[in-house]
């Protein structure tokens, strides 16, 4: 996974909305990257809309979304699974060897059947749906993916030191990818350790897990409706210093000023609530 693309636009998670991070995670999954799944989010509920080949793809998309920090629930009723297997009509039963001629298939010279010879109720031949070995393997893969990703997510969220850190849990095969921000190198090592201890995890990529002291405070205040982070201005703050905290770039103060309708970036005051756009 290209972590440079993930962090383009500022220090994660502040340069990306929850919905955008779910989109990126889904796009990073080879089986879903071309599905064109639409993602929206409100108050922590993510809605996925679109069409995918099978129910297993729906389950995979849900598992991916559930691993994103800030996601409380995932709604997939708008994600429609197409038929992935082709119904095959069962062939008509063949008469047993030695059966009377009347039971044999009519020859080309045989007269057409009379109307009274046709059964009043048509016989419905059953559909036989054949599932290929690849489908079975994919179902097993999705089940394994969901189990591993959820277990890692729960291990991190269940840890007192990490539970408030914004950490995404992604999966590539049997490997787990951690991305986000933690308060210290110790917390980064701890997150990696917890992920490695989960049964079934073959490797952990923590290259996308950054360290920024005080990150818990930076993500603490959220607007439940918009998902925006809300920062309370303190004495001595400036918009450029706030931009440095959240985006790693003081010049992003323009983005914050525009989003908050601040006409003069030099005029902010302690106690003022400023929204940090995704």
N, C-alpha and C positions, 0 to 999 in steps of 0.2 A: 504494500500500500504506500502511495506517495504522500508522506507526511508534509512535504512542502505545499502541496495543494490543499491539504486540510487546514493549514495555518495561514494560508494567504488571506490578507485582509486584517490581520491583527492577532493578538494572543488569544488562543482558544480559551474559554468558549465565548468570549465577548465579541468576536468578529463574526460570529455565526449564530443564527437563531436555532432553536431546538429543531424546528422543521427542516432547516437547511442541513443540519448535521445528520438527521435521519435520512434525508435524500442522498447525501454523500455516502453514508454507510451502505445504503441499498445499492447505489451505483457501483460501489467497490466489490459487490458480490457478482461474480461472472454469470451466475444463473439468472440474475435479476436486472443486470445493468441496462439491458435493452428493452425492458418491460414498460418503461414510461410511467411508472407508478407516481401518482400525484400524492403529495404529503401536505397536510395542514395540521396545526396544533393550536389548542386553546386550553388554558388552565391545566396544562400537563397531560391532556388527552390528545393523542395523535390519531388522526384519521388517514387511512390509506385507501386510495381509490384508483381503480384501473382494471386491467384484465391480464391474467397470467395463465400459463398452460394448465396447471394442476392445483389441487388442494395443498399439495406439499409445498408449492411455491408460496402460497398464502401463509402457511405456517412458518416458512423460512423468513418471509418479510416481517412477520410479527416478531419472531425471535430477534431479528436484527434491531428493530425499533425499540424493543424492550431493554436492549443493552445500552441505550443512549441516556446519558445523565439528564435529569429533568423530566423524563417521560414517566408518567404515573400509570397510564393505561393506554392500550392500543385498540382502536376500533377498525375492524377489517370487513364489516358488512358490505362496504362498497368495493371490495377487491374480489372480482369475479374470477372463478376458476373455469377455464374451458375444459372440454373433454380432451384428455390426453391419450386415450386409447380408442381404437376404432371398433365399433360393434360389428361382429361377424355373424351373419345369419347361419343357423345350423342347417346343414343339408338335409333333404328329405330322407327318411329312413329307407334303407334298401331291403327288399324282400329276402328272406332266408333262402339258401340254396334248396332246391327241390320244392319250393312253394308252387301252388297251382298257377296256371298261366294267367288267371284273372288277377293275381297279385303282382305279376310282372309289370314292368313299365310298358305302356302301350307302344306299339311300333308305329312307324310313320304311316302305315297303311290302315291302322285301326280307326274305326269311325269315331267322330267327336262324341264326347259324353253327353248324354241326355240331361236336361235340366233336373229331372227328378232323381238323377243319380248323384247330384251335387249336394253335399251335406248342407242342411239349413243353416248351421252355425259354422262359419269358417274356423279352421284350426289355426291358432296362432303359434307360429314357430318361435321358440325362445331365442333371445339375443344372447350370444356368448361373448363376453368382453375379455379379451386376452391382455394380460399385463406382462410387458416385457421384463427381462431381467434388469435392464437399466432403470426402469421405474421403481422396482423393488429396492435397488441399491440407493436410489435417490431418496426414497422415503426413509430408509435407515439413516442416510446421511443427515437429513433434516432433523430427525429425532435426536441424533447424537449432537448436532449443532445446538439445538435448543437446550438440551440438557447441560452441556458444557458451559455455554454462554451464561445461562441462568445461574448455574452453580458459582461461577466466578463473580458474577454481579452480586449475588447474595453474600459471598464471602467478604467482598470489599465493603458493601453497605452494612454488613453486620459488625464491622470492626469500628471500635470507638474512635480511633484516630483518623480513619478514612471516610467515615460515613457522610461527612459534610463536604468532602472534596468533590469537585465536578470531574468525574472520571467516566469515560465511555468504555464499554467492553465490546470489542468486535472479535470476530473469529475468522480464521483462514485455515480451512482443513482442520487439523487437530491443534493448531497453534492459536493462541489468543493474542490480540492486539489491544494494548491499553493506550488511551490518549486522553489528554486533559491536563489539569494542573493540580499540583499538591503543594503543601507548605514547605517541605524540606526534602533533602536527599534521603533521610531516614524513611519518610512516608513513601517515597518512590520505591525504595528497596522493599518496604513492607508490602506494598501493593503487588509488586512482582512476585514476592515470595508466596503470598496468599493465592495468587493465580496459578503458580506452579504446583501447589499442593492439591489442586482440584483433580480428582480422578479423571483420566482421559486426556489431560492437557500434555501435549508433547513439547511445547515451547512457548515462550512468552516474549513478545516484542514490546518493550517499554520505551522505545526511542521517541514516541510521540507524547510521553508523559513529562511535562515540564514542571520546573520548580519555581514558585513565586511566593515569597513569604507574605503571609496575610491573606492568602487567596480565600480562605473561609469567610473573612469579613467582606471581601469584594463580591461574593456571590450570595451573601446572606439575605439581602433585601430584594424581593422580586415583586413585580406587578403581576398578579395572578391572571389578569385578563390578556395582557399583551406578551407576557414572558420577559419583559424588559427588566434588566437589573437596575435598581434605583440606588443612587449614591447620595448620601447626605454630606453636604459641603462642610468642611472643618476650617477653623482659623488657619490662615496661611496657604490654603489651597488655591490653585489656579486651574483653568481648564486644560492647559497644556500638561500640567502635572497629573491631572486626573486621566487624561488621554494616555500618558505614559504608563500609568498603572494598569489600565484596562486593555490597551492595544499594543503597548510596547513601542509607541511612536507618538511623541508630543504633538506632531503636526495634525494628528487626528482630532485635535480640539475643534476644528472646523465642523467636523461631522457631528460632534456632540452639541455644539452651539446651534447648528441648523436644526437638529432634531428637537431641541428644547426651545426653539424660537428665541434664542438669546442674541439680541442685536449687537451688544457690546461684550465680547468675550472677556474683557478685563473687569467686568462688573458682575461678580458673583459674591454671595455673602454666606457666612456660617449658618447652618440650619436649612439652607435651600436644598430641595430635592431635585436631583438631576438624573434623568433617564439615560442609560447607556444603551444605545441602539445595537441590535444584532446585525 
